[in-house]
Amino acid sequence: MTETSPTLDLARQLIAQPSVTPDDCDCQSIMLERLSAIGFRVERLRFGEVDNFWARRGDQGPVLTFAGHTDVVPTGPVEHWQYHPFEPVIVDGMLCGRGAADMKGSLAAMVTACERFVAAHPDHQGSIAFLITSDEEGPAVNGTVKVVQHLQARNEKIDWCLVGEPSSSEVVGDVVKNGRRGSLGAVLKVQGVQGHVAYPHLARNPIHQVAPALDALANAHWDNGNEFFPPTSFQVSNIHAGTGATNVIPGTVEVVFNFRFSTENTATSLQEKTCHILDQHGLEYDIQWTLFGEPFLTGRGDLVQAVVSAIRTEAQVEPELSTSGGTSDGRFIAPTGAQVVELGPCNATIHKLNERIRAADLDTLSHIYQQVMVNLLATEQ
């Protein structure tokens, strides 16, 4: 590995763009120039203030799609960084900068992998596509979900999707996400009667009322999980009540909680069981639900086999299939029937100060992506 490999050069070019959600800062233009040069048809898709693109090479199926995002999370105070977050450097073999891991490094690896693959297989089978957004780290309402709807409206189908999220743990390729848990959030407001703490018989304390219900929810058995998913978890993230005074019983309490759930449950089943427990405790309440994403799973099919084989060949490691972690834009693509996996660099420093990855990992990742294309689309297979 040299500090001037094509993948590292492109990664540094992308990291240098301060593309904090939803501002793309010309990252997509940089990618599209490279993809257009090797025969991709480009379609820019702007929804609201979000830039997206769909690029495709080939007219036939099956369609292998690389998916990802050019936006990054805010850096916080730049002076707290060891090196400027948007002035990427390689120090002691580490590529440093915001987005190095999440996920401009993956984007660079995807592009250079395609350049080499197309040069070697100009008449490859099927199609290669890119679905790129600048709204993954933000609200995620005008990004991938809108592009998928656009494709569905004209019956354009994705068969296999490789998302470049940083999936790896210790070495590149050691973990592949072949699914994600669902995420269901709720804001629960329990009504009481405000009063003086010295006269509790004239009030009704909603904190006291909701506490046993929360204990029941926290200790409820939601499911056992399955081969790929851990059991569904319930977590309270925020409780707010009171006026700030120490002698006032509050009139209401607000509780924010979240389920990370497996395919053994649905959002509807979780909502119904939650409300049943709340009703059992005689609460006067209102609850507002937000479904951030349904769980999805890609079993041991063509895509998983191609990815696992490529990792064994190029990285000499045995990957673990996992569904751990948060949500990703794969949740918008999987419901179309596509097989979806996530594979990217190590995630130890994502969303942190001094984000960085091993520079050599990006060249390895690029060759893994190339081998996936060989496994799925090469004419001589």
Disulfide bonds with the S-S distance in Angstrom:
none
